[in-house]
Amino acid sequence: MNQDQEIKIESGDANDFIIDLNKIIGKLIDKKEINEVCLIRIKNWFDHKWLNYSGKSVVEFRGGGGLIDSSLNNEWREKITVPPFNPNRVLSELFFRIEPTHNKLFEKNLYKKKESNENIHNRISAYTKNGMFVWYSSNTEINQKGSLMIYIVQDDNIKTFYVSFVNSNGWKINQTKDISATELENILSEKI
């Protein structure tokens, strides 16, 4: 991964947090031999509930007096979808390729206004067969906490995980989901 393919430090970012994210991303690209990478900057911190979250579906039911009513149900679908962050929270989407591919779908923006029912069908595997999608939080200098969520797509196999960090005398792993803190610490301690 070269400098053009790294997360850039922007206003409000904690330098050490971004350095750690770039190290994790770079190591995963090398280890998994990833060809396509998408970096998605999210406004402020987000929690682990976004991992594999598909969105809300509309469920209709008969209410009192035979009237048809509806409600929204949260969905975590078996087929992994693009997490339905509100497009207002998506500060940027950066796409790059490690190796040239002819995949025109890869650089299609993930976030545009759509209905909730459309979001639950927006499968991540439609965008790449060998790629990594990285969601990370902004304003880490102010918030003193940060989020990282990664989806790795390799053919029909999709691996996803979430990590939160806190700045307590240095940036430390706070919480993980679907990856161990030990595995991440090993990645961070490896020499570049």
N, C-alpha and C positions, 0 to 999 in steps of 0.2 A: 504494500500500500504506500503510495507516494503522497507528498503533501497536498496535492490537488484532490486527493481522495480521502482526506481526513476531515473530521469535524473541526470547523474553524471556531476559535474563541471569539465570542461576540460580547457586546456590552451586557453586563449583568452575569456573565458566566464566571464561575470559579475555575481558574486555570488548571489546578490539579485534578479537578473532577473531569474536565475535558481530556486531559492527558491520559487519565486512567481509562476513559471510554475508548479513546483511539487505540490504546494498547490492547484492550479486549477485542475490539473489532478487527484489528490487524492480525492478531493471533488466530482468531476464528476463520478469517479469510484464508490464511495459509493452511491451517489444519484441515479445513473442510474443502479446500480447493474451490472456493466460491468464484463465480464469474461476474455476477451482477449484484450491485449493492445500492440500496436506497436508504438515505439518512433523512429522518423526519424529525424536525425540531418542534416540540410541543410547548405551548405557553404554560409555564409553571409546572409544579410537581404533579404526578399522577400516581395512583396506587396500583396494587397487584390485581385488583378486580378487572382491570382492562385486559389482562392476559387471556387470550382466546375468546374474549367477549364479542359476540356477533351483533348485538343490537336488540331492538325491541320489535316484537311482532304484535300485530293487532289480533285480538281474540274476540270473536263475537259470541254473545250468549243471550238467552232469553231472560229478560228482567221481569219484574212484577207486571201483572196485567198483560203478559204476552208481548211486551215491547222488546225489541232487539236493542241490546246495548253492547258496548265493547270496552275492552281494557287493553293495556299494554303489558306484555310479558317480557321480562329479560330473557335473552337467549344466549347460551353457550353451545354452539353447534358442534357436532362431531367433525364436520368438514370446516377447517379453519378459515375464517374470513378476515378481512381488513378490519382492525378495531375501529368502531364508528365514532372517532373523535369528531366533535363539532368542527367544521372547517375554519371557524373563527379562532380556534385554539392552535391550528396548524400554521406555524410561522414560516416554515420552508420545507421543501422536498427536494433533495439533491440526489440525482441518479448518476452512477458511473459504472463502467465495466472494467474488470481486471483484464479480461481477454475479449476480443471482439466477438460479438454475436449478431445474429440477424433478427433478434427478437424485438419487433416493433412495439409489442404490448408492454414491455418493461418500463419504458419511459412515460407511460400514460399516468397522469396524476391520479393518486389514490383518493384524494379528497376533493370532492366537489359537492355541491348541495344535492341531496337525494332524500327520498322518503325512507323512513325507518324500515319498511318492508324490503326495499331495494338493498339496504345495507346488509341484511342477513343472508343475502345471496352473493355478496361481493367476495368471492373466494380468492385467497392469497395466491393459490397455485395457478390462477389464470394469468398471472403477470410474469412468472418465470419458472423454469425447471431446474435452475441452479443459481439461486440468489439468496441474499440476506436483506431483511428489512429491519431497520434499527430506529426505534422511537426513543428520544431522550428529552429530558426536561430543560427548560431555560430558567433564567433567574436564580441560578444556584448560589451565586455570591450573596444575594439578599436572603434567600430562603434557608441557606445552610443545609439543604437537603436536595437530593436529586434522584431521578428515576431513569432506568434503562430497561427497555423491553426489546427482545430480539426474536425474529421469526426466521428460521433457516429452512429454505425449500430446496430439496434435492429429489427431483423426479416426483414420486408420490409420497415421499417421506417428509414430514414437516416437524421440526423441533422448535419449541418455543420456550422462552423463559423470561423472568422478570427479576430485577434487582433494584433495591433502593439503597441509597448511600446517605450518610450524615457526616457533617463536618464537626468532629469532636477531637480537637488537637490533631487534625489531619483527616482526610476523607476515608471513611471506613464503610464496609458493607454492613448494612443495617438489617435487611430482610431479603430473602430469596424465595422464588417460587419456580419449581421445576428445574433447578440447578442447585448444586450444593455451594455453600459459601467457601468450602475448601477448594473446590474446583476453580472457582473464580479467583481466589487468593493465589493459587498456583499459576494461573494465567498472568496475573498482575506481577508476580515475582519473577517470571521468566525474563531472561535478557532478550532485548529486541534484536 
